[in-house]
């Protein structure tokens, strides 16, 4: 089995701003939203 990374957790001070950056700026698909208090992105 090859070692690898399957999850990275980032703590941010402004979830709404970070959400917009990763979704709109980088185009990553999301699950959840800032109103939920947690967002999941998939590369």
C-alpha positions in Angstrom: 0.0 0.0 0.0 1.3 3.4 -0.9 1.3 6.0 1.8 -0.6 9.2 1.1 -2.6 12.1 2.5 -6.4 11.7 2.4 -7.5 14.7 4.6 -6.1 18.1 5.4 -7.8 20.2 8.0 -7.3 24.0 8.1 -8.5 26.3 10.8 -9.3 29.8 9.5 -10.4 33.0 11.2 -12.8 34.0 8.4 -14.7 31.0 7.1 -16.8 32.9 4.7 -13.8 34.6 3.0 -11.9 31.3 2.9 -14.9 29.5 1.4 -15.2 32.1 -1.4 -11.5 31.9 -2.2 -11.4 28.1 -2.5 -14.7 27.8 -4.3 -14.6 30.8 -6.6 -10.8 31.5 -6.8 -9.6 27.9 -7.1 -12.8 26.3 -8.4 -12.9 23.5 -5.9 -16.2 21.7 -5.5 -17.7 22.0 -2.0 -19.9 20.1 0.4 -21.5 22.2 3.1 -21.2 25.9 3.6 -20.0 28.5 6.0 -23.4 28.7 7.6 -22.9 25.0 8.7 -19.6 25.9 10.4 -17.6 23.4 8.3 -16.9 23.1 4.6 -15.4 20.2 2.7 -13.6 20.7 -0.6 -12.6 18.0 -3.1 -9.7 18.4 -5.4 
